[in-house]
Amino acid sequence: MMEAMSQNNPNPKEELYAVVVGLVQGVGFRYFVVEKALPLGLHGYVRNDSSGDVEVVAQGTRPALERLLALLRQGPSAAQVQDVRVTWREPTEHINGFHVRW
């Protein structure tokens, strides 16, 4: 019975890779992402890209990741999000916590 339970994990961990495009640097976007991701139980990081975009890697259950994605499309009040490019994938590394990467 325990073997069957471990094979049918109802909430497998997934990874969301997102690139947020628009006026998203210098407006508190990275800290907004951390603030929203932690209560959702997500692990990962957010960082500025040299192109002016913001890159997000988040790991967790699909419902929590979809909630974060909706928040990324909105952003903090000072941001102007034009697009969010999304890739769903298997987790590529084990990440503890959710933080800003430099």
A tleap script that builds the chain and sets N, CA, C and O, in Angstrom:
source leaprc.protein.ff14SB
mol = sequence {
  NMET MET GLU ALA MET SER GLN ASN ASN PRO
  ASN PRO LYS GLU GLU LEU TYR ALA VAL VAL
  VAL GLY LEU VAL GLN GLY VAL GLY PHE ARG
  TYR PHE VAL VAL GLU LYS ALA LEU PRO LEU
  GLY LEU HIE GLY TYR VAL ARG ASN ASP SER
  SER GLY ASP VAL GLU VAL VAL ALA GLN GLY
  THR ARG PRO ALA LEU GLU ARG LEU LEU ALA
  LEU LEU ARG GLN GLY PRO SER ALA ALA GLN
  VAL GLN ASP VAL ARG VAL THR TRP ARG GLU
  PRO THR GLU HIE ILE ASN GLY PHE HIE VAL
  ARG CTRP
}
set mol.1.N position { 0.816 -1.187 0.000 }
set mol.1.CA position { 0.000 0.000 0.000 }
set mol.1.C position { 0.871 1.266 0.000 }
set mol.1.O position { 0.582 2.201 -0.747 }
set mol.2.N position { 1.909 1.315 0.805 }
set mol.2.CA position { 2.800 2.476 0.839 }
set mol.2.C position { 3.476 2.679 -0.513 }
set mol.2.O position { 3.704 3.815 -0.929 }
set mol.3.N position { 3.792 1.604 -1.188 }
set mol.3.CA position { 4.442 1.707 -2.492 }
set mol.3.C position { 3.526 2.396 -3.496 }
set mol.3.O position { 3.977 3.242 -4.267 }
set mol.4.N position { 2.253 2.043 -3.493 }
set mol.4.CA position { 1.293 2.660 -4.408 }
set mol.4.C position { 1.129 4.142 -4.111 }
set mol.4.O position { 0.964 4.945 -5.029 }
set mol.5.N position { 1.174 4.509 -2.836 }
set mol.5.CA position { 1.011 5.917 -2.472 }
set mol.5.C position { 2.191 6.749 -2.956 }
set mol.5.O position { 2.008 7.874 -3.420 }
set mol.6.N position { 3.381 6.211 -2.854 }
set mol.6.CA position { 4.555 6.991 -3.258 }
set mol.6.C position { 4.631 7.162 -4.771 }
set mol.6.O position { 5.224 8.129 -5.250 }
set mol.7.N position { 4.044 6.248 -5.527 }
set mol.7.CA position { 4.070 6.343 -6.983 }
set mol.7.C position { 3.033 7.314 -7.521 }
set mol.7.O position { 3.180 7.818 -8.635 }
set mol.8.N position { 1.986 7.586 -6.749 }
set mol.8.CA position { 0.897 8.443 -7.204 }
set mol.8.C position { 0.865 9.736 -6.408 }
set mol.8.O position { -0.135 10.038 -5.757 }
set mol.9.N position { 1.940 10.496 -6.451 }
set mol.9.CA position { 2.002 11.764 -5.741 }
set mol.9.C position { 1.001 12.731 -6.384 }
set mol.9.O position { 1.166 13.094 -7.549 }
set mol.10.N position { -0.039 13.154 -5.644 }
set mol.10.CA position { -1.054 14.020 -6.236 }
set mol.10.C position { -0.549 15.442 -6.506 }
set mol.10.O position { -1.163 16.162 -7.293 }
set mol.11.N position { 0.528 15.854 -5.886 }
set mol.11.CA position { 1.074 17.199 -6.068 }
set mol.11.C position { 2.560 17.152 -6.386 }
set mol.11.O position { 3.382 17.548 -5.559 }
set mol.12.N position { 2.917 16.671 -7.576 }
set mol.12.CA position { 4.339 16.613 -7.912 }
set mol.12.C position { 4.922 18.014 -8.014 }
set mol.12.O position { 4.234 18.972 -8.368 }
set mol.13.N position { 6.197 18.105 -7.699 }
set mol.13.CA position { 6.880 19.394 -7.776 }
set mol.13.C position { 7.207 19.698 -9.233 }
set mol.13.O position { 7.724 18.847 -9.956 }
set mol.14.N position { 6.899 20.919 -9.651 }
set mol.14.CA position { 7.220 21.387 -10.994 }
set mol.14.C position { 8.084 22.633 -10.877 }
set mol.14.O position { 8.288 23.174 -9.790 }
set mol.15.N position { 8.584 23.072 -12.019 }
set mol.15.CA position { 9.394 24.289 -12.036 }
set mol.15.C position { 8.837 25.244 -13.087 }
set mol.15.O position { 8.580 24.863 -14.229 }
set mol.16.N position { 8.659 26.478 -12.674 }
set mol.16.CA position { 8.237 27.546 -13.561 }
set mol.16.C position { 9.453 28.416 -13.841 }
set mol.16.O position { 10.087 28.933 -12.921 }
set mol.17.N position { 9.771 28.572 -15.123 }
set mol.17.CA position { 10.823 29.503 -15.528 }
set mol.17.C position { 10.107 30.618 -16.269 }
set mol.17.O position { 9.428 30.363 -17.263 }
set mol.18.N position { 10.249 31.846 -15.801 }
set mol.18.CA position { 9.546 32.968 -16.409 }
set mol.18.C position { 10.490 34.139 -16.617 }
set mol.18.O position { 11.343 34.428 -15.778 }
set mol.19.N position { 10.324 34.802 -17.742 }
set mol.19.CA position { 11.039 36.041 -18.026 }
set mol.19.C position { 9.977 37.126 -18.138 }
set mol.19.O position { 9.109 37.078 -19.010 }
set mol.20.N position { 10.061 38.104 -17.240 }
set mol.20.CA position { 9.082 39.180 -17.190 }
set mol.20.C position { 9.658 40.374 -17.943 }
set mol.20.O position { 10.745 40.857 -17.624 }
set mol.21.N position { 8.915 40.847 -18.950 }
set mol.21.CA position { 9.361 41.900 -19.850 }
set mol.21.C position { 8.538 43.168 -19.604 }
set mol.21.O position { 7.328 43.106 -19.384 }
set mol.22.N position { 9.212 44.307 -19.644 }
set mol.22.CA position { 8.529 45.585 -19.486 }
set mol.22.C position { 9.345 46.487 -18.578 }
set mol.22.O position { 10.560 46.324 -18.460 }
set mol.23.N position { 8.682 47.430 -17.942 }
set mol.23.CA position { 9.335 48.284 -16.953 }
set mol.23.C position { 9.284 47.522 -15.635 }
set mol.23.O position { 8.368 47.698 -14.832 }
set mol.24.N position { 10.289 46.671 -15.429 }
set mol.24.CA position { 10.266 45.757 -14.285 }
set mol.24.C position { 11.538 45.823 -13.436 }
set mol.24.O position { 11.663 45.084 -12.460 }
set mol.25.N position { 12.469 46.687 -13.790 }
set mol.25.CA position { 13.656 46.887 -12.962 }
set mol.25.C position { 13.588 48.278 -12.353 }
set mol.25.O position { 13.143 49.230 -12.993 }
set mol.26.N position { 14.041 48.381 -11.095 }
set mol.26.CA position { 14.031 49.659 -10.402 }
set mol.26.C position { 12.665 50.029 -9.838 }
set mol.26.O position { 12.443 51.174 -9.445 }
set mol.27.N position { 11.750 49.063 -9.797 }
set mol.27.CA position { 10.392 49.325 -9.298 }
set mol.27.C position { 9.996 48.364 -8.166 }
set mol.27.O position { 8.820 48.277 -7.812 }
set mol.28.N position { 10.976 47.644 -7.598 }
set mol.28.CA position { 10.707 46.717 -6.502 }
set mol.28.C position { 10.162 45.374 -6.941 }
set mol.28.O position { 9.594 44.639 -6.133 }
set mol.29.N position { 10.328 45.043 -8.219 }
set mol.29.CA position { 9.746 43.810 -8.745 }
set mol.29.C position { 10.325 42.569 -8.078 }
set mol.29.O position { 9.578 41.660 -7.714 }
set mol.30.N position { 11.644 42.516 -7.912 }
set mol.30.CA position { 12.259 41.315 -7.328 }
set mol.30.C position { 11.752 41.067 -5.909 }
set mol.30.O position { 11.479 39.925 -5.538 }
set mol.31.N position { 11.627 42.122 -5.123 }
set mol.31.CA position { 11.177 41.966 -3.743 }
set mol.31.C position { 9.688 41.625 -3.685 }
set mol.31.O position { 9.244 40.917 -2.781 }
set mol.32.N position { 8.924 42.129 -4.647 }
set mol.32.CA position { 7.512 41.767 -4.794 }
set mol.32.C position { 7.395 40.260 -5.026 }
set mol.32.O position { 6.550 39.601 -4.420 }
set mol.33.N position { 8.241 39.714 -5.901 }
set mol.33.CA position { 8.187 38.283 -6.211 }
set mol.33.C position { 8.502 37.450 -4.966 }
set mol.33.O position { 7.792 36.489 -4.672 }
set mol.34.N position { 9.544 37.805 -4.244 }
set mol.34.CA position { 9.905 37.072 -3.026 }
set mol.34.C position { 8.751 37.136 -2.022 }
set mol.34.O position { 8.392 36.124 -1.421 }
set mol.35.N position { 8.177 38.315 -1.844 }
set mol.35.CA position { 7.080 38.513 -0.901 }
set mol.35.C position { 5.859 37.659 -1.252 }
set mol.35.O position { 5.158 37.189 -0.356 }
set mol.36.N position { 5.603 37.458 -2.529 }
set mol.36.CA position { 4.448 36.669 -2.964 }
set mol.36.C position { 4.744 35.173 -2.993 }
set mol.36.O position { 3.851 34.366 -2.734 }
set mol.37.N position { 5.982 34.791 -3.304 }
set mol.37.CA position { 6.337 33.375 -3.441 }
set mol.37.C position { 6.426 32.645 -2.102 }
set mol.37.O position { 6.015 31.489 -2.000 }
set mol.38.N position { 6.951 33.302 -1.088 }
set mol.38.CA position { 7.152 32.631 0.200 }
set mol.38.C position { 5.852 32.114 0.813 }
set mol.38.O position { 5.815 30.958 1.234 }
set mol.39.N position { 4.772 32.921 0.885 }
set mol.39.CA position { 3.531 32.387 1.468 }
set mol.39.C position { 2.903 31.258 0.642 }
set mol.39.O position { 2.094 30.486 1.156 }
set mol.40.N position { 3.274 31.167 -0.630 }
set mol.40.CA position { 2.763 30.092 -1.486 }
set mol.40.C position { 3.555 28.798 -1.300 }
set mol.40.O position { 3.225 27.773 -1.898 }
set mol.41.N position { 4.605 28.848 -0.467 }
set mol.41.CA position { 5.415 27.661 -0.206 }
set mol.41.C position { 6.366 27.320 -1.339 }
set mol.41.O position { 6.808 26.178 -1.458 }
set mol.42.N position { 6.684 28.306 -2.175 }
set mol.42.CA position { 7.554 28.066 -3.318 }
set mol.42.C position { 9.019 28.239 -2.955 }
set mol.42.O position { 9.365 28.953 -2.014 }
set mol.43.N position { 9.865 27.576 -3.714 }
set mol.43.CA position { 11.309 27.704 -3.587 }
set mol.43.C position { 11.818 28.230 -4.915 }
set mol.43.O position { 11.259 27.924 -5.968 }
set mol.44.N position { 12.891 29.030 -4.864 }
set mol.44.CA position { 13.460 29.516 -6.109 }
set mol.44.C position { 14.177 30.825 -5.943 }
set mol.44.O position { 14.646 31.170 -4.858 }
set mol.45.N position { 14.255 31.559 -7.049 }
set mol.45.CA position { 14.942 32.844 -7.016 }
set mol.45.C position { 14.430 33.755 -8.116 }
set mol.45.O position { 13.760 33.329 -9.057 }
set mol.46.N position { 14.771 35.019 -7.959 }
set mol.46.CA position { 14.433 36.043 -8.937 }
set mol.46.C position { 15.669 36.908 -9.112 }
set mol.46.O position { 16.385 37.182 -8.149 }
set mol.47.N position { 15.919 37.340 -10.351 }
set mol.47.CA position { 17.081 38.197 -10.591 }
set mol.47.C position { 16.851 39.083 -11.809 }
set mol.47.O position { 16.078 38.755 -12.709 }
set mol.48.N position { 17.545 40.210 -11.806 }
set mol.48.CA position { 17.515 41.101 -12.958 }
set mol.48.C position { 18.381 40.517 -14.059 }
set mol.48.O position { 19.418 39.910 -13.789 }
set mol.49.N position { 17.957 40.700 -15.290 }
set mol.49.CA position { 18.727 40.302 -16.459 }
set mol.49.C position { 19.336 41.566 -17.062 }
set mol.49.O position { 18.754 42.645 -16.951 }
set mol.50.N position { 20.478 41.445 -17.686 }
set mol.50.CA position { 21.153 42.613 -18.265 }
set mol.50.C position { 20.329 43.262 -19.382 }
set mol.50.O position { 20.602 44.400 -19.764 }
set mol.51.N position { 19.328 42.552 -19.908 }
set mol.51.CA position { 18.477 43.082 -20.973 }
set mol.51.C position { 17.412 44.042 -20.440 }
set mol.51.O position { 16.741 44.726 -21.213 }
set mol.52.N position { 17.262 44.087 -19.103 }
set mol.52.CA position { 16.208 44.901 -18.507 }
set mol.52.C position { 15.011 44.086 -18.062 }
set mol.52.O position { 14.081 44.622 -17.459 }
set mol.53.N position { 15.024 42.782 -18.357 }
set mol.53.CA position { 13.955 41.881 -17.946 }
set mol.53.C position { 14.240 41.347 -16.542 }
set mol.53.O position { 15.319 41.570 -15.993 }
set mol.54.N position { 13.272 40.645 -15.972 }
set mol.54.CA position { 13.441 39.967 -14.689 }
set mol.54.C position { 13.205 38.480 -14.919 }
set mol.54.O position { 12.215 38.091 -15.538 }
set mol.55.N position { 14.117 37.654 -14.419 }
set mol.55.CA position { 14.052 36.201 -14.568 }
set mol.55.C position { 13.596 35.593 -13.246 }
set mol.55.O position { 14.086 35.962 -12.178 }
set mol.56.N position { 12.650 34.653 -13.331 }
set mol.56.CA position { 12.112 33.986 -12.148 }
set mol.56.C position { 12.212 32.480 -12.345 }
set mol.56.O position { 11.804 31.959 -13.384 }
set mol.57.N position { 12.749 31.783 -11.359 }
set mol.57.CA position { 12.739 30.326 -11.312 }
set mol.57.C position { 12.034 29.962 -10.016 }
set mol.57.O position { 12.496 30.311 -8.930 }
set mol.58.N position { 10.908 29.256 -10.132 }
set mol.58.CA position { 10.126 28.884 -8.952 }
set mol.58.C position { 9.776 27.405 -9.008 }
set mol.58.O position { 9.434 26.873 -10.064 }
set mol.59.N position { 9.866 26.751 -7.857 }
set mol.59.CA position { 9.560 25.328 -7.752 }
set mol.59.C position { 8.454 25.123 -6.728 }
set mol.59.O position { 8.443 25.753 -5.670 }
set mol.60.N position { 7.526 24.232 -7.056 }
set mol.60.CA position { 6.443 23.914 -6.136 }
set mol.60.C position { 5.337 23.186 -6.865 }
set mol.60.O position { 5.552 22.624 -7.939 }
set mol.61.N position { 4.153 23.196 -6.281 }
set mol.61.CA position { 3.010 22.539 -6.901 }
set mol.61.C position { 2.446 23.426 -8.017 }
set mol.61.O position { 2.601 24.647 -7.987 }
set mol.62.N position { 1.803 22.812 -8.979 }
set mol.62.CA position { 1.254 23.557 -10.116 }
set mol.62.C position { 0.280 24.665 -9.688 }
set mol.62.O position { 0.374 25.776 -10.210 }
set mol.63.N position { -0.655 24.404 -8.753 }
set mol.63.CA position { -1.571 25.481 -8.353 }
set mol.63.C position { -0.841 26.692 -7.753 }
set mol.63.O position { -1.200 27.834 -8.042 }
set mol.64.N position { 0.167 26.453 -6.931 }
set mol.64.CA position { 0.919 27.560 -6.333 }
set mol.64.C position { 1.709 28.314 -7.398 }
set mol.64.O position { 1.792 29.542 -7.364 }
set mol.65.N position { 2.288 27.575 -8.342 }
set mol.65.CA position { 3.050 28.213 -9.420 }
set mol.65.C position { 2.134 29.041 -10.329 }
set mol.65.O position { 2.519 30.117 -10.786 }
set mol.66.N position { 0.935 28.543 -10.586 }
set mol.66.CA position { -0.006 29.293 -11.414 }
set mol.66.C position { -0.453 30.572 -10.718 }
set mol.66.O position { -0.676 31.590 -11.374 }
set mol.67.N position { -0.586 30.529 -9.409 }
set mol.67.CA position { -0.935 31.736 -8.643 }
set mol.67.C position { 0.199 32.757 -8.743 }
set mol.67.O position { -0.043 33.946 -8.950 }
set mol.68.N position { 1.441 32.282 -8.594 }
set mol.68.CA position { 2.579 33.195 -8.735 }
set mol.68.C position { 2.615 33.781 -10.142 }
set mol.68.O position { 2.872 34.974 -10.306 }
set mol.69.N position { 2.366 32.971 -11.144 }
set mol.69.CA position { 2.372 33.447 -12.527 }
set mol.69.C position { 1.349 34.569 -12.722 }
set mol.69.O position { 1.641 35.563 -13.387 }
set mol.70.N position { 0.167 34.416 -12.153 }
set mol.70.CA position { -0.847 35.478 -12.239 }
set mol.70.C position { -0.330 36.759 -11.594 }
set mol.70.O position { -0.576 37.854 -12.100 }
set mol.71.N position { 0.384 36.627 -10.481 }
set mol.71.CA position { 0.941 37.799 -9.800 }
set mol.71.C position { 2.075 38.425 -10.604 }
set mol.71.O position { 2.229 39.647 -10.608 }
set mol.72.N position { 2.872 37.597 -11.289 }
set mol.72.CA position { 3.946 38.128 -12.135 }
set mol.72.C position { 3.370 38.971 -13.258 }
set mol.72.O position { 3.944 39.998 -13.620 }
set mol.73.N position { 2.249 38.551 -13.808 }
set mol.73.CA position { 1.617 39.300 -14.901 }
set mol.73.C position { 1.088 40.648 -14.428 }
set mol.73.O position { 0.942 41.578 -15.221 }
set mol.74.N position { 0.807 40.747 -13.155 }
set mol.74.CA position { 0.310 41.992 -12.556 }
set mol.74.C position { 1.481 42.866 -12.108 }
set mol.74.O position { 1.558 44.039 -12.473 }
set mol.75.N position { 2.387 42.296 -11.320 }
set mol.75.CA position { 3.533 43.025 -10.800 }
set mol.75.C position { 3.146 44.033 -9.732 }
set mol.75.O position { 1.962 44.230 -9.461 }
set mol.76.N position { 4.136 44.671 -9.127 }
set mol.76.CA position { 3.854 45.721 -8.144 }
set mol.76.C position { 3.297 46.951 -8.860 }
set mol.76.O position { 3.382 47.052 -10.084 }
set mol.77.N position { 2.734 47.873 -8.105 }
set mol.77.CA position { 2.034 49.011 -8.700 }
set mol.77.C position { 2.905 49.879 -9.602 }
set mol.77.O position { 2.398 50.456 -10.564 }
set mol.78.N position { 4.199 49.986 -9.319 }
set mol.78.CA position { 5.083 50.839 -10.128 }
set mol.78.C position { 5.560 50.159 -11.418 }
set mol.78.O position { 6.142 50.816 -12.281 }
set mol.79.N position { 5.323 48.864 -11.555 }
set mol.79.CA position { 5.788 48.119 -12.732 }
set mol.79.C position { 4.806 48.260 -13.890 }
set mol.79.O position { 3.623 48.542 -13.703 }
set mol.80.N position { 5.336 48.055 -15.086 }
set mol.80.CA position { 4.511 47.987 -16.289 }
set mol.80.C position { 4.906 46.713 -17.031 }
set mol.80.O position { 5.827 46.720 -17.847 }
set mol.81.N position { 4.203 45.623 -16.741 }
set mol.81.CA position { 4.508 44.324 -17.327 }
set mol.81.C position { 3.922 44.280 -18.738 }
set mol.81.O position { 2.718 44.457 -18.929 }
set mol.82.N position { 4.788 44.043 -19.719 }
set mol.82.CA position { 4.343 43.929 -21.111 }
set mol.82.C position { 4.098 42.475 -21.510 }
set mol.82.O position { 3.188 42.180 -22.284 }
set mol.83.N position { 4.923 41.569 -20.973 }
set mol.83.CA position { 4.824 40.164 -21.356 }
set mol.83.C position { 5.482 39.308 -20.288 }
set mol.83.O position { 6.386 39.762 -19.586 }
set mol.84.N position { 5.028 38.076 -20.169 }
set mol.84.CA position { 5.689 37.086 -19.321 }
set mol.84.C position { 5.876 35.847 -20.178 }
set mol.84.O position { 4.907 35.194 -20.567 }
set mol.85.N position { 7.138 35.529 -20.470 }
set mol.85.CA position { 7.468 34.335 -21.258 }
set mol.85.C position { 7.658 33.174 -20.292 }
set mol.85.O position { 8.481 33.241 -19.379 }
set mol.86.N position { 6.896 32.116 -20.500 }
set mol.86.CA position { 6.811 31.021 -19.528 }
set mol.86.C position { 7.299 29.712 -20.123 }
set mol.86.O position { 6.986 29.379 -21.266 }
set mol.87.N position { 8.066 28.977 -19.337 }
set mol.87.CA position { 8.456 27.612 -19.656 }
set mol.87.C position { 8.185 26.753 -18.433 }
set mol.87.O position { 8.660 27.062 -17.340 }
set mol.88.N position { 7.426 25.676 -18.604 }
set mol.88.CA position { 7.197 24.700 -17.537 }
set mol.88.C position { 8.200 23.577 -17.729 }
set mol.88.O position { 8.404 23.101 -18.846 }
set mol.89.N position { 8.824 23.155 -16.639 }
set mol.89.CA position { 9.833 22.101 -16.750 }
set mol.89.C position { 9.962 21.337 -15.432 }
set mol.89.O position { 9.416 21.723 -14.398 }
set mol.90.N position { 10.705 20.244 -15.520 }
set mol.90.CA position { 11.047 19.485 -14.321 }
set mol.90.C position { 12.059 20.309 -13.533 }
set mol.90.O position { 12.866 21.019 -14.132 }
set mol.91.N position { 12.034 20.229 -12.195 }
set mol.91.CA position { 13.043 20.964 -11.417 }
set mol.91.C position { 14.457 20.577 -11.852 }
set mol.91.O position { 14.779 19.397 -11.990 }
set mol.92.N position { 15.289 21.589 -12.063 }
set mol.92.CA position { 16.650 21.364 -12.549 }
set mol.92.C position { 17.675 21.306 -11.426 }
set mol.92.O position { 18.779 20.794 -11.612 }
set mol.93.N position { 17.310 21.830 -10.264 }
set mol.93.CA position { 18.210 21.807 -9.111 }
set mol.93.C position { 17.365 21.936 -7.858 }
set mol.93.O position { 16.219 22.382 -7.918 }
set mol.94.N position { 17.928 21.546 -6.721 }
set mol.94.CA position { 17.233 21.696 -5.451 }
set mol.94.C position { 17.545 23.094 -4.918 }
set mol.94.O position { 18.708 23.435 -4.705 }
set mol.95.N position { 16.512 23.894 -4.706 }
set mol.95.CA position { 16.692 25.261 -4.229 }
set mol.95.C position { 15.993 25.395 -2.881 }
set mol.95.O position { 14.830 25.018 -2.739 }
set mol.96.N position { 16.699 25.929 -1.900 }
set mol.96.CA position { 16.123 26.176 -0.580 }
set mol.96.C position { 15.646 27.617 -0.503 }
set mol.96.O position { 16.349 28.531 -0.936 }
set mol.97.N position { 14.460 27.823 0.043 }
set mol.97.CA position { 13.939 29.178 0.235 }
set mol.97.C position { 13.616 29.859 -1.077 }
set mol.97.O position { 13.633 29.236 -2.139 }
set mol.98.N position { 13.323 31.135 -0.993 }
set mol.98.CA position { 13.077 31.949 -2.189 }
set mol.98.C position { 13.799 33.257 -1.957 }
set mol.98.O position { 13.570 33.926 -0.950 }
set mol.99.N position { 14.672 33.629 -2.886 }
set mol.99.CA position { 15.532 34.775 -2.651 }
set mol.99.C position { 15.876 35.531 -3.929 }
set mol.99.O position { 15.620 35.062 -5.038 }
set mol.100.N position { 16.454 36.696 -3.749 }
set mol.100.CA position { 16.963 37.492 -4.858 }
set mol.100.C position { 18.375 37.012 -5.154 }
set mol.100.O position { 19.197 36.886 -4.246 }
set mol.101.N position { 18.653 36.746 -6.413 }
set mol.101.CA position { 20.023 36.418 -6.852 }
set mol.101.C position { 20.600 37.634 -7.545 }
set mol.101.O position { 19.885 38.384 -8.209 }
set mol.102.N position { 21.879 37.821 -7.387 }
set mol.102.CA position { 22.569 38.965 -8.000 }
set mol.102.C position { 23.362 38.545 -9.180 }
set mol.102.O position { 24.007 39.377 -9.818 }
savepdb mol mol.pdb
quit
